[in-house]
């Protein structure tokens, strides 16, 4: 039987696992760590933690997001009655231990756009003079955020993190969209959708659920949640159609009806400086979230116009010889890459990496925007086959060669089309993560610039 007197276990010693181990130790727990990788075990030991396989007796196990439920040590813990949760429930537990702190929590999930929406919310709140701290799935782990905080936590939440949540209850919960992702972890789409939907499970009538209804799955979640008699206030948002009682874009105008009595805020194209209609979806959700925690509309409009986006997400680099370079390394799936392609009339498109066995039709439908495709990595051949009859294509083993070739073609254009890195694939065949891939893209562009100087 697990008790509070037993050690707490941490499974996985990456960025999130390490933050969980530090937080547990700081709260007085004896901590034991296991990581399947020797490098992780070595890092844990060097950080002063006991390293051993996690076996009873343990008070609980905090599992890192990427550790699948089928991991043998998690299965053994379940049989022994040891609670298994993730860093987000550990974060919630810490907040519950200090109820006097006036913290508000905004949780953000979705298949795409989470990081951009979180950054947008953080920007809006800070511009309105609100104290806030943002992190979670990307950026600063939740347990490394300042505590206590008399302000607003803005948390990006992955399906992995939500699947393990037991008691997480955000004051405002956002669902941006639901595609298909991470089926290697969740096994089925229904399990993936259920994990996303858990962001609302513990909410009460005094809380708010903001749901984008631009996809069928989001509309169905909204309907299910609205049918709950004990559920939160449900607020629909859309980048495409009116949402009475919510926030939406209609005929290019951002509209706010949160207080009743629709207000036309302004033209979204003037208010939002980051490109792409998919960012309209982030904007309506971020606007709703900021308003729901008390930010005034007049301040928000000016703040939204100052938002400049995130690194690795449609990030414009310095042009070289008249050729624009766009770093969209964070586009790790088909939907994200399709959203990027839709932003441009013609591009020299650099894509590839480790694919997720997704349907490529949304990309193929945008082949008329591809001046030429430059494909690399494990799934380069898959992309090449899909586009071979629709656009000029070339395949490369490494990304740097693909980028250099894309530049050579682009500079011959009149005008030159931009070179867009939007991989539609995970990075793990050649890079540690999408950030490392984006940094490598920047380094190639800088090398091209030096050669052209």
N, C-alpha and C positions, 0 to 999 in steps of 0.2 A: 504494500500500500504506500502510495506517494504521500509524503508529508513535507511541510515547509522546512523541517530540520534537515532534510536530505539535500545533497548538492543539486544544483540546476545544471542541465546539460545543454550544450550548444552544438548543433550539427551543421557543419559547414563553416569555414573560417574565412570567407571572403569579406567584402566591405560591410555587408549587412550583419553577417555572423559575428564579425569582430566587434561591431558596435553593440550588439546584444550582449556579448560576453563582458564588455566593459561596463555596460549599464547594470547587469546583474551583480557584478563584483562591487560596483559603487553602492548598490542598495544592500550590501551585506551578505550576499549569497556566496557560498563556495561554488566555484564554477569548474566543470570539466568539459573538455572540447574534443570533438572528433571531426576530422575531415578526411574524405577518401583519398585526397591527393597528399603526397608526401610534403609538398611545398606548403600546403595549408597547415598540416600538423607541425611543421617546423616553425612557421610564423606564430602559431598559437603558443608553442613552447617558449619561443623567444619573447613573447609578450607576457610571460609569467603564468600561463594557465596550465593546469594539469591536462595531459592529453591521454585519452584512452577511449576504447569503444564504449558507447553509452549503453549501460546495462543497469538494471535496478540495483540498489535503491536510488531513485532520483525524484526530486520534487516536481520537475517538469522538464520538457525538452523544448527549446526554442530552435526551430528548424529554419535554416536559410531558405529564401524563396525558391531557389533553383533545385532544391532537394526534392525529388519526386516522392509522392505518398508511398510508393512501393518499396522505398529503401528498407532493407532488412532491419535496421535498428529502429526505424519508426514502426514497422510492423510488430517487432518484439515489444516496443513500448506500449502499443495499443493492447496487446495481449496481457501485459502486466498492469494495466490500468494507470499508466503514467500519462498525464496530460501532454499533448503535443500542440503547440501553437507557434505563431510566427512573431516577428518583431512588432507588428502593428498591435496585436493584443498586449504585448509587453509594454508598448507605449501607452495603451489605454489603461493598463493596470497602474502604471506610474501616475497618470493623471488622476485616477480614482483615489490614490493614496494621499492626494493633496487637494481636496475639494475646495479649499479656500481660494485657490488660484483662479482668476477670472479668465480662463482660456476658452476660446471658441475653436472648433475644428471643422475645416472644410476638407472633404475627401473627394478626389477626382479619379475616375477610371474611364476606360474605353479602350477599344482596340488601337485607335490612332488618335494623336493629338493631345495625349495626357500631359506631356512635358510642356508643350506650348501653352496649354490652358493654365497649368499651374504657374508658369512664369508670368503669364498675362495677369492672373489674379493677384499674384504677389506685387507686380508692378502697379496695378490699379490701387491696391490698398496702401502701399507705401506713398504713392503720389497723393493720396487723400489723407495722409498723416496718421495712418493706422500702424501700430506695431504688429509685425508679422514675421513668421519664419516658415520657409518652404523647403520641402525635401521629400524623402520617401523612397520610391522605387528607383529614381535617378537623383543624382545630386547628393545632398547630405542625408544619410540614413535618419529615419524618424527619431531613433533613440540618441542621436548625436545633436539634435536640435536643442536650442536653449531651453532650459527648464529651471525654475518655473517661468512662464511667459504670460504676462498680462496683455494678451493680444490674440492674434489669430494664427493658428497653425494651418498651413495649406499642404496637404499630403497627396502626392501621386501614388496611386495604388495599382499594382499589377494583379492579374488574375491569380497568380501564385500566392501573393500575400492575402488576397481576399478569401481564397479557398480555405485558408487555415484560420480565419477570424472566427472567434467565438463570441466576444462581447464588444467588439468595436462599434461605437455609436457616434458618427459624425453629426454635428449640428446642421451642416449643409452637405449633402451628398450629390455629386454630379456624375451622370453617365453620358458620355459624349457620343458614343456609337458602339455597335457590336458587329464586328466582322467575324473572321475565323482565324485563330492563331493558337500556337502552343498546344496543338493536339497531341504532340508527343508526350506532354505532361498530363493533360486533362483526359486524354483518350477519346472523348467524344465532344461534339459541338455542344450538346445539351449540358454537359458538365462544365464546359467553358462559360456558357451563358449563365448558368447557375452561380458560378463563382463571381462573375461580374455583378450579378443581382444581389449578392450578399452585402454589398455596400449599404443597402437599405434595410437589412433584416432587423436590426436592433433599434431603428429609429421610431420615435414616438410622435404624437400629434403636434408637439411644439417644435419639431424639427422640420427641415425642408428637403425635398428630393427634387433635383433639377434633372430632367431627362430630355435629351434631344430626340425628337421624333422624326428625324430625316431618314431613318431606315426602319424597315418593318419590325426588326427585333426590338428596337427602342420603343416603338409604338406599343408593342405587346407588353413590354415591361411596365410602361406607363399604365396600361389598362389593368394589369394585375395589381399594381401598387395602389391605384385609385380605388380598387374594390376592397382594400383592407379597412376595416372599421377602426382599427387601432393604429393605423399607419400615419406617416408624416404628411404634411402639406405637399401635394404633388404639383410641380410647376413644369409645364412643357416649354421648350425652346426650339427654335428652328431657324435654319439659314435659308429656308425655301418658302414657308407659308405662315399665315397668321396663327398665333397661339393665344387665344383669349386668356388673360390672367398671367401671361408669361412674357417672353422676350423673343423677338423674331426680326427677320429682314424681309421686307416686302417692297418690290419695285426698287430695290437698291437702298431702301431707307431702314435704318435701325429703329425698331419700335419697342417701347417699354409699357407694359400693362400690369406691372406687378402690384400697383396700388389701386387698380381700377381707373378707368379713364385713360385711354391710350395716349401716349406721348410719342411724337416723332422726334427722335434725338438728332438725326442728321443722316447724310449720305454715308453709307458704310465705306464706300471707296475713298472718301475724304477723311473719315475717322480712323481708318485702319491702314497702316503703312506697310504691313507685311503682305506678300502676294498670296493669291490663291483663294478660291471660294471656300475651300475647306477651312481656312482661317476665319471665315464668317461664323462657322459653327463654334469654333473656339471662343470667338468674341461674344456671341449671344450667351453662351454658358458662363463665361467669366464675368460678363456684365451682371447677369442674374445673381451669381454667387456674391459678388462685391456688394450689390444692393441689399441682399438679404442679411448681410452682417453690418449694415448701417451706412455704407458709403453713399454720399449724395450724388444724384445724377449729373449735376452741373460740373462737379469736380471730375467725375468719371469720364465725361466726354473729352475733356482736355487731356486726361491721363492716357486714354486709349490711343489718341493720336501720337503720343510720344513713344509707344511701344515699338521696339525694333526687332523683336524675335530672338531666337536662340541660335547658338552655334550648332552647326551640323543639320540645321533645318531650314532649307532654302536660303542658306547663308551666302550672300554675294561676296566673293573675294575680289581682289584688285584685278581689273582687266589687264590682259597682255596683248599687245599689238592689235587692239580693237576687239579682242575676243573676251566676252564675259565668262566667268567661271562661277558655277553655283554648286555649293557643297550641301547636299541633301543626304548625307550619310545615314541619318537617322531613319530613312525610309527603308525599313528592314522587311517589309512585306509588300504584296502586290497593291493593296489599296492605297498605301502611303505613296508609292511610286507613281501610281495612276494620278493621284491628286497633284503631284509635282508636274508631271507631263502636261496636265490640263492647264497649267499656268502659262505655257509658252506656245507660240505658233509653230516654231521649228527649233529643234535642238539637236546637237550632237550628244547622244545619250550614252553615258557610261554606266553599266549595270553588271551585276553578278555577285557571286559569293556562294553561300550555302543556302539553297532554296528550302522552302517549307512545304513543298508538294501542293502548292496552291494552283487554282485555275488561273491561267494567264490571260483569259479573254478580256478582262478590263484593261490590260495593257495593250493587247492586240487592237482593241477598238480605238486606240489613240495612235496607231501606227502612222497616220497622216501627219502627225506632229514630229515625227522622228526623221530628221534629215539623214542620219546614219546611226547605227547602233554599234557600240564598242563593248563587247561582253568578255568578262573575265571570270576566273575562279571555277569552283566545282560545278556550278549550274550555268556557266557560260554557254556550254553546248545546248542546253535546254532553251535558253533565250534565243540563241542563234537559230535553232530549228523553228521556233515560233515566228521569227521575223524575217527569215531568209527570203520569202517571196513577197514581202511587204515593204522592205526598205533595204538599202545597202547595209551590210553587216560585216563585222570582222571580229575574230575571237582571239583572245590573248590569255596567257597563263597568269600574268600579274596585272594588277591595276595600273601601275605606273606606265606600262607600255600602252595600255588602252587609252589613258588620258593624253599621253603624248601624241598618239595617232589621231585622237579626236581633235586636238588643237590644230594639227596640221591640216585637217579637212576644214575645220571651222574658219580658219583664217583665209581660205580661198573663197568664202561666201561673200555675197554682196547684197545686203549687209551680212557680216559674219553671224551665224547662229551661236547662241551660248553653248558652252560645254557644261552639261548637267550630270553630276554624279548623283544618281538616285537609284540605289542598287536593287531594290525589290527583294533582297535576300539578307539573311543574317551574315555577320562578318567572320564567323568563327573558323572558316576554312583557312584564312590568312592573317586575321587580326584578332586582338584580344577582345575588342568590342567595337561598336560603331564609332565611338569617339576616336579610337586609335586609327580606324579607317579614314575618318574625316581629317585627322591630323596628317596622315600620309598623303591624302589628296592635296591638302594645302602645301605640303612640302614639294610635291611634284610641280604644282603651279609656280611656286617660288623658284624652283630650279629652271623652269621654262622661262620665267621672267629674267633670270640672270643670264641665260643663254641668248636672249633677245636684246639685252641691254647694249 
